[in-house]
Amino acid sequence: MHFAKRRPARLALIVILLAAFAVEARQAPAGDKRPAAAEVVPLVTSSPPGQLLPFNLAGVLATSELKEFHKDGLRDLVAETATIYQEYKVVSAASREYGRVRVDVFHTQNQFAAFGLFRFIAGTAKNQPAPQGIGQGSVRLNGELAFWKGNFFVRLRDAVRPSRAVSAAQEALARAIAGVIGSPSAGVTHPPLLDSLPTASIMPGSERYFLGPESLSADLKHGREMFDFVGETEAATAEYKQDRGLNSGTGQAASPSQPAVGTRSGPMPGSAVSTSNSPVKLVIVECHTPEFATDEMTRVTGYISSLPEIEQQQIVFKRTGNYIVAAVSVGDREFAEGLINSVQYPYTVKWLRNPLWPTNDPFRVQKAADMLLSTFGLLGLILLTVMMGGTIFGTTVFLKRRKQQREVFSDAGGMLRLDIEPFVLALPPKRDK
């Protein structure tokens, strides 16, 4: 009876819960009008560039869907320059529009590649003063804002035409993206190859870093034909004023903190001598093995020897260690030779450990025990093998000799022998005469 009294109350409670659930499910499609929630879900499984472009960025809502690109599909994003982006080891990219601003984010394998891509893009057009404090370097070019930080290179451009309002929106979005990117290593700011560029007479901001022949050829005349970039080859270039006051022994680190600005020098006139105001371009190509350096030097020598005499006079080159150093657009050969001679191939010789020092190996007892066990185990195995081999050999010899003895036995020509000793014969009685 007690259970029967509580049963109606339980049924009523169940009916109320089902009704509430049905009302909520009926009102959900009309009441849930938050597109931001629908955009957050795909970002969980998106690539790193896509995670930097949420639906709401710096208070600005996205006006297009998020587009993500693999390294093999970069042509859909950057058109004919896709090969250059691939040379700079771009592994993925993402693009999205926020109002009139289109944001393209490129993710590279390492921050040196992102640095090189930033310097290359910044050097392809005349720049304007860039806003400070955005990423590890920023620049304005032709109405666009570009910056790099860590393994990311970001470009922001206007979909219609540049204006002050668009520039302010670009800067706000750029600062928001740079704030989301994690802090890179403070001790690594630029590729070490740039440290080999001489600093005397260098034109500030002309330093470039390359990882492939296509990008180098866009900055250096005959770059694609001279260098093949086999085996993770790297290259760095800079422009120098042809000044006789160059001290050939002062090859020091180039300052990576200079803004990435500079004009690209064009081809030399049809003369072996140029004016002193024309800059000379220095290129350092680093091969990671002496074999690759030998192949590159052979390629450079063969190609330059095929050029007309006038162009050969404008190129000076030499090999230093794994470096192939060349100066192009040369007007003063003495200056160019002093410039390339100031480049030193950096190498260090270090003792990893003095062999005379005692070994403080914490596992030396365990290693000694393992050596003893393996030694005695090997001796036991050898002893067991010898014993088994000796037993088998001795048994074989014994059985063979027994068999030979049985074959030598003879019964004296087939005669039978009768042994009568065990029998007692009864003789007949003696007869009387």
Helices and strands as residue ranges (DSSP letters): H 2-31, H 35-43, H 48-51, E 56-57, E 60-61, E 67-70, G 71-73, H 75-78, G 79-81, H 82-87, E 90-98, E 101-108, H 111-122, E 127-128, E 137-141, E 144-149, E 152-158, H 164-180, G 192-196, E 208-210, H 213-219, H 223-226, E 234-240, E 280-286, H 290-305, H 309-312, E 316-320, E 323-328, H 333-341, H 364-408
